[in-house]
Amino acid sequence: MNDKDIIDSINKNVITKKKCTEDEKLLASIDQPEFVQSDPWRVLRIMGEFVEGFEQLSNLGLAVTIFGSARTKSDDPMYKKAVELAKLLGETGLSIITGGGPGIMEAGNKGAKEGGARSVGLNIELPFEQQENPYIDDSINFHYFFTRKTLFLKYASAFVIFPGGFGTMDEFFESLTLIQTGKIKNFPVVLFGTEYWKGLIDWLKNTMLAQGKISEGDLDLLIQTDSTKEACAFIVRSIKEQTWRTEQEEKARKTTKEVLGKH
């Protein structure tokens, strides 16, 4: 079998693959007429996801998005902390947004219900089925990660990042990037679980900061804590005293502009 036959065989397998997600189909660059013709229709589906999300959450009010691993079990201390924090935040009048699945997401939605808050789950289509947790008031299903992430940000006034994997890291660093570049403002970020995050923070300080890839002020864009009361207080203060939070963010952005201005 020559190279062309191998490529054609791979293309055929991808096209007929039953478990392809919409993200995978969108990002696949396969030279087949049916894919070329279907791409414009995907734009309409993407637009539809934004419209549904904007319409359903337009009256949500102030909310906090909680991220963390779907693999966290209900007897894990972090699960219990996520329930406790979401309940505290809910009791202050803040709604809770999660990815709608199990683990820390379930804990966040459960805490929201216990705190009398509106509980939102933004679920995602995956090659393996992700079960929606039973503690959700408003459920929206997404085919695309990037539309879902936009909704996480658009309707949140803060992020809490519990221990998690690649997806959690993606959302964590995207939030810092958007704050540092001024795309979002007055936006507190909490890293919950100091022992879990210690290695990452040490690397940020000893490698990334030491080599000048970030500025010292960038590390002030987040706090680390093991206390649900401290996390809640930080978020509430950031929302109520926006000048205080703005000063932290501006320090990071000012240094970034100075560094970039030299190049």
C-alpha positions as CSV (number, residue, x, y, z in Angstrom):
1,M,0.0,0.0,0.0
2,N,1.5,3.4,-1.0
3,D,1.4,6.6,1.0
4,K,-1.8,7.9,-0.8
5,D,-3.7,4.7,-0.1
6,I,-2.7,4.9,3.6
7,I,-3.8,8.5,3.8
8,D,-7.1,7.7,2.0
9,S,-7.7,4.8,4.4
10,I,-7.1,7.1,7.4
11,N,-9.4,9.7,6.0
12,K,-12.1,7.2,5.4
13,N,-11.8,5.9,9.0
14,V,-12.0,9.4,10.4
15,I,-15.0,10.3,8.3
16,T,-17.0,7.2,9.3
17,K,-15.9,7.3,13.0
18,K,-19.0,7.2,15.1
19,K,-17.5,8.6,18.3
20,C,-16.2,11.9,16.8
21,T,-17.1,14.9,18.9
22,E,-18.2,18.2,17.2
23,D,-14.9,19.8,18.3
24,E,-13.0,16.9,16.6
25,K,-15.0,17.3,13.4
26,L,-14.6,21.0,13.4
27,L,-10.8,20.9,13.9
28,A,-10.2,18.0,11.4
29,S,-8.6,19.3,8.2
30,I,-9.7,16.6,5.8
31,D,-10.0,17.3,2.1
32,Q,-13.4,15.8,1.5
33,P,-16.4,17.6,-0.1
34,E,-18.8,16.6,2.7
35,F,-16.5,18.2,5.3
36,V,-16.1,21.4,3.2
37,Q,-19.8,21.7,2.7
38,S,-20.6,21.0,6.4
39,D,-18.3,23.6,7.9
40,P,-20.6,26.6,7.3
41,W,-23.4,24.7,9.0
42,R,-21.2,24.2,12.0
43,V,-20.9,28.0,12.2
44,L,-24.7,28.0,12.7
45,R,-24.5,25.4,15.4
46,I,-21.8,27.4,17.2
47,M,-23.9,30.5,17.0
48,G,-26.8,28.5,18.3
49,E,-24.8,27.4,21.4
50,F,-24.0,31.0,22.1
51,V,-27.6,32.2,21.7
52,E,-29.0,29.4,23.9
53,G,-26.4,30.1,26.6
54,F,-26.8,33.9,26.5
55,E,-30.6,33.6,26.6
56,Q,-30.7,31.1,29.4
57,L,-28.2,32.9,31.7
58,S,-29.0,36.5,30.9
59,N,-30.7,37.0,34.2
60,L,-28.2,35.0,36.3
61,G,-26.7,37.9,38.1
62,L,-23.4,37.6,40.0
63,A,-21.9,34.1,40.0
64,V,-18.8,32.2,40.7
65,T,-17.5,29.4,38.5
66,I,-15.9,26.4,40.3
67,F,-13.5,24.2,38.4
68,G,-11.9,20.9,39.4
69,S,-11.5,17.2,38.6
70,A,-14.4,15.1,37.6
71,R,-12.6,12.2,39.2
72,T,-12.8,13.5,42.7
73,K,-14.9,11.1,44.8
74,S,-17.6,12.1,47.3
75,D,-15.6,11.0,50.3
76,D,-12.5,13.1,49.2
77,P,-11.8,16.0,51.5
78,M,-11.7,18.3,48.5
79,Y,-15.2,17.3,47.5
80,K,-16.4,18.3,50.9
81,K,-14.6,21.6,50.8
82,A,-16.1,22.4,47.4
83,V,-19.6,21.7,48.8
84,E,-18.8,23.9,51.8
85,L,-17.4,26.8,49.8
86,A,-20.2,26.8,47.3
87,K,-22.7,26.8,50.1
88,L,-20.9,29.8,51.7
89,L,-20.9,31.7,48.4
90,G,-24.5,30.8,47.8
91,E,-25.5,32.2,51.1
92,T,-24.0,35.6,50.1
93,G,-26.3,35.7,47.1
94,L,-23.8,34.4,44.5
95,S,-24.9,31.8,42.0
96,I,-22.7,28.9,41.2
97,I,-21.5,27.7,37.8
98,T,-19.8,24.4,37.1
99,G,-19.1,22.0,34.2
100,G,-22.2,20.1,35.2
101,G,-20.5,16.7,35.6
102,P,-19.3,14.6,38.6
103,G,-16.6,15.2,41.1
104,I,-15.8,18.8,42.1
105,M,-18.4,19.9,39.6
106,E,-21.1,17.9,41.4
107,A,-19.8,19.2,44.8
108,G,-20.1,22.8,43.6
109,N,-23.7,22.3,42.4
110,K,-24.6,20.5,45.6
111,G,-23.2,23.3,47.7
112,A,-25.1,25.8,45.7
113,K,-28.4,24.0,46.4
114,E,-27.6,23.8,50.1
115,G,-26.8,27.5,50.2
116,G,-30.1,28.4,48.4
117,A,-28.3,29.7,45.3
118,R,-29.0,29.2,41.6
119,S,-27.0,26.1,40.4
120,V,-25.8,26.1,36.8
121,G,-24.2,23.2,34.9
122,L,-22.5,23.7,31.5
123,N,-22.0,20.2,30.3
124,I,-19.9,19.1,27.3
125,E,-20.2,16.4,24.7
126,L,-17.3,14.0,25.1
127,P,-16.3,10.7,23.3
128,F,-17.1,9.0,26.7
129,E,-20.4,10.0,28.2
130,Q,-20.2,12.5,31.1
131,Q,-23.2,12.1,33.3
132,E,-24.9,15.3,34.5
133,N,-25.0,15.6,38.3
134,P,-28.4,15.8,40.0
135,Y,-27.9,19.2,41.7
136,I,-28.5,21.5,38.7
137,D,-31.2,24.1,38.2
138,D,-30.1,25.4,34.8
139,S,-28.4,22.9,32.4
140,I,-26.9,23.8,29.0
141,N,-25.2,21.2,26.8
142,F,-22.3,22.2,24.6
143,H,-20.6,20.5,21.6
144,Y,-17.6,22.9,21.6
145,F,-15.2,23.6,24.4
146,F,-14.6,27.2,23.3
147,T,-18.3,28.2,23.4
148,R,-18.6,26.6,26.8
149,K,-15.5,28.4,28.1
150,T,-16.9,31.7,26.9
151,L,-20.0,31.1,29.0
152,F,-17.9,30.1,32.1
153,L,-16.2,33.5,31.9
154,K,-19.0,35.7,30.7
155,Y,-21.3,35.0,33.6
156,A,-18.8,34.6,36.4
157,S,-17.4,37.3,38.7
158,A,-14.7,35.0,40.1
159,F,-13.1,31.6,39.5
160,V,-12.3,29.0,42.2
161,I,-9.8,26.3,41.0
162,F,-9.9,23.1,42.9
163,P,-7.3,20.3,42.2
164,G,-7.9,19.0,38.7
165,G,-6.3,17.8,35.5
166,F,-5.7,19.2,32.0
167,G,-9.1,20.8,31.7
168,T,-8.8,22.6,35.0
169,M,-5.3,23.8,34.1
170,D,-6.6,25.1,30.8
171,E,-9.3,27.2,32.5
172,F,-6.9,28.4,35.2
173,F,-4.3,29.7,32.8
174,E,-6.8,31.2,30.4
175,S,-8.3,33.2,33.2
176,L,-4.9,34.6,34.2
177,T,-4.1,35.4,30.6
178,L,-7.3,37.3,30.1
179,I,-6.8,39.3,33.4
180,Q,-3.2,40.1,32.6
181,T,-4.0,41.4,29.2
182,G,-7.0,43.4,30.4
183,K,-9.7,41.4,28.6
184,I,-11.5,40.8,31.9
185,K,-11.2,43.0,35.0
186,N,-12.1,42.9,38.7
187,F,-11.8,39.1,38.5
188,P,-10.6,37.2,41.6
189,V,-9.0,33.7,41.1
190,V,-8.7,31.3,44.0
191,L,-6.4,28.3,43.9
192,F,-7.9,25.9,46.5
193,G,-5.6,23.2,48.1
194,T,-2.2,24.7,48.7
195,E,-0.4,21.3,48.8
196,Y,-1.7,20.3,45.4
197,W,-0.8,23.6,43.7
198,K,2.6,24.0,45.5
199,G,4.7,22.5,42.8
200,L,3.1,24.6,40.1
201,I,3.5,27.8,42.0
202,D,7.1,27.0,42.8
203,W,7.7,26.4,39.1
204,L,6.0,29.7,38.2
205,K,8.3,31.5,40.7
206,N,11.5,29.7,40.2
207,T,11.4,29.2,36.5
208,M,8.9,31.3,34.7
209,L,9.4,34.4,36.9
210,A,13.1,33.9,37.3
211,Q,13.6,33.8,33.6
212,G,11.5,36.9,33.1
213,K,8.6,35.2,31.3
214,I,6.1,36.7,33.7
215,S,6.3,39.6,36.1
216,E,6.1,39.5,39.9
217,G,2.8,41.3,39.9
218,D,1.3,38.5,37.8
219,L,1.5,36.2,40.8
220,D,-0.7,38.6,42.7
221,L,-3.6,37.8,40.3
222,L,-4.5,34.8,42.4
223,I,-4.6,33.6,46.0
224,Q,-3.9,30.1,47.4
225,T,-5.8,28.9,50.4
226,D,-7.1,25.8,52.2
227,S,-9.9,27.9,54.0
228,T,-13.4,28.1,52.5
229,K,-14.0,31.2,54.7
230,E,-10.9,32.9,53.4
231,A,-11.8,32.1,49.8
232,C,-15.3,33.3,50.2
233,A,-14.2,36.5,51.9
234,F,-11.6,37.2,49.2
235,I,-14.2,36.8,46.4
236,V,-16.9,38.9,48.2
237,R,-14.3,41.7,49.0
238,S,-13.1,41.7,45.3
239,I,-16.7,42.1,44.1
240,K,-17.7,44.7,46.8
241,E,-14.4,46.7,46.7
242,Q,-13.5,46.7,43.0
243,T,-10.9,49.4,43.4
244,W,-8.9,47.1,45.6
245,R,-9.0,44.3,43.1
246,T,-8.3,46.7,40.2
247,E,-5.1,47.9,41.8
248,Q,-3.8,44.3,41.9
249,E,-4.6,43.7,38.3
250,E,-3.3,47.0,37.1
251,K,0.1,46.3,38.7
252,A,0.4,43.1,36.7
253,R,-0.7,44.8,33.4
254,K,1.6,47.8,34.0
255,T,4.6,45.6,34.3
256,T,3.6,43.6,31.3
257,K,3.2,46.7,29.2
258,E,6.6,48.0,30.3
259,V,8.3,44.7,29.4
260,L,6.6,44.5,26.0
261,G,7.4,48.1,25.3
262,K,11.1,47.4,25.4
263,H,10.9,45.0,22.5
